[in-house]
Amino acid sequence: MSFSRRNPKANILLIELQFVYYGNKMTILEKKLELLHAANKFRCA
């Protein structure tokens, strides 16, 4: 990741965008895990 010293606002935006991106990735993973968990419960019942 390259930071420009001239524009600190752009750096903050980049960091925030990365957090949003990885945050979404994590929620998608959690939802997949929940679905798997529900499927296993359904099979065992």
Rosetta constraint file for C-alpha pairs under 8 A:
AtomPair CA 3 CA 11 HARMONIC 6.10 0.50
AtomPair CA 4 CA 8 HARMONIC 7.01 0.50
AtomPair CA 4 CA 10 HARMONIC 7.84 0.50
AtomPair CA 4 CA 11 HARMONIC 7.02 0.50
AtomPair CA 7 CA 11 HARMONIC 6.92 0.50
AtomPair CA 8 CA 12 HARMONIC 6.44 0.50
AtomPair CA 9 CA 13 HARMONIC 6.27 0.50
AtomPair CA 10 CA 14 HARMONIC 6.19 0.50
AtomPair CA 11 CA 15 HARMONIC 6.30 0.50
AtomPair CA 12 CA 16 HARMONIC 6.15 0.50
AtomPair CA 13 CA 17 HARMONIC 6.04 0.50
AtomPair CA 14 CA 18 HARMONIC 6.26 0.50
AtomPair CA 15 CA 19 HARMONIC 6.35 0.50
AtomPair CA 16 CA 20 HARMONIC 6.24 0.50
AtomPair CA 17 CA 21 HARMONIC 6.08 0.50
AtomPair CA 18 CA 22 HARMONIC 6.11 0.50
AtomPair CA 19 CA 23 HARMONIC 5.75 0.50
AtomPair CA 20 CA 24 HARMONIC 6.13 0.50
AtomPair CA 21 CA 25 HARMONIC 6.37 0.50
AtomPair CA 22 CA 26 HARMONIC 6.18 0.50
AtomPair CA 23 CA 27 HARMONIC 6.36 0.50
AtomPair CA 24 CA 28 HARMONIC 6.20 0.50
AtomPair CA 25 CA 29 HARMONIC 6.29 0.50
AtomPair CA 26 CA 30 HARMONIC 6.17 0.50
AtomPair CA 27 CA 31 HARMONIC 6.13 0.50
AtomPair CA 28 CA 32 HARMONIC 6.25 0.50
AtomPair CA 29 CA 33 HARMONIC 6.22 0.50
AtomPair CA 30 CA 34 HARMONIC 6.16 0.50
AtomPair CA 31 CA 35 HARMONIC 6.20 0.50
AtomPair CA 32 CA 36 HARMONIC 6.22 0.50
AtomPair CA 33 CA 37 HARMONIC 6.10 0.50
AtomPair CA 34 CA 38 HARMONIC 6.15 0.50
AtomPair CA 35 CA 39 HARMONIC 6.12 0.50
AtomPair CA 36 CA 40 HARMONIC 6.21 0.50
AtomPair CA 37 CA 41 HARMONIC 6.29 0.50
AtomPair CA 38 CA 42 HARMONIC 6.14 0.50
AtomPair CA 39 CA 43 HARMONIC 6.25 0.50
AtomPair CA 40 CA 44 HARMONIC 6.22 0.50
AtomPair CA 41 CA 45 HARMONIC 6.15 0.50
